[in-house]
Amino acid sequence: MRSWKRVSQYLSTLEVGGHEVLKHSSVPRHELMWKQRVGFARCAIKHGYPILPCACVGTEDMFESVCDIPTGYKGMVLPISVTSPCKVQKCFFWFGAPIETKQYNGEYTCDEYAKEVRDKTKMAIEAGIKELKEKQASDPERYTVDQYKSQIRRKFCSSSVSAAVSDDEHSLKED
């Protein structure tokens, strides 16, 4: 589904990636499934709009595919997924530098230009995914459960330790 709106000279909305949502369970996580599609690039070139590449990491990691149900539409499947409270985690978002298209002078029918824009966008998004995965892997509070554990420790454990130390100091003064 594509939705284009003009706000001044900027693209405000472009939705692509329906195939990303309904991936077959055999497709690795965070893998782009663009094949040879160039429609979004042609639209951007036609109107001279920049493309703002963006990525999200975290949602695919929360779910585990159990099986795939064929939809009967172009080989697409509906993955049946499950999760558990321990898998709920932060989602990390990345927005890259805009990819300009004005230099193509609206020549959206040129396959070379469309492929170039698609490939630049894909490379940018893949770099963003890599950056997010590194950030995700190094986050000690990635999982919601870990966030709660940290909050509980800060709130209860540190105050009970300082209260115990206070009690010990008080009893020493009385002796």
Secondary structure, DSSP 4 states (H G I P E B T S, - for coil): -----EETTEE------HHHHT--TTSPTT----TT--HHHHHHHHHT--B--EEEESHHHH-EEEEEEE-SSTT-EEEEEE--GGG-B--EEEE---B--GGGTT-TT-HHHHHHHHHHHHHHHHHHHHHHHHHHHT-TT-BHHHHHHHHHIIIIIHHHHHHHHHHHHHHHHH-
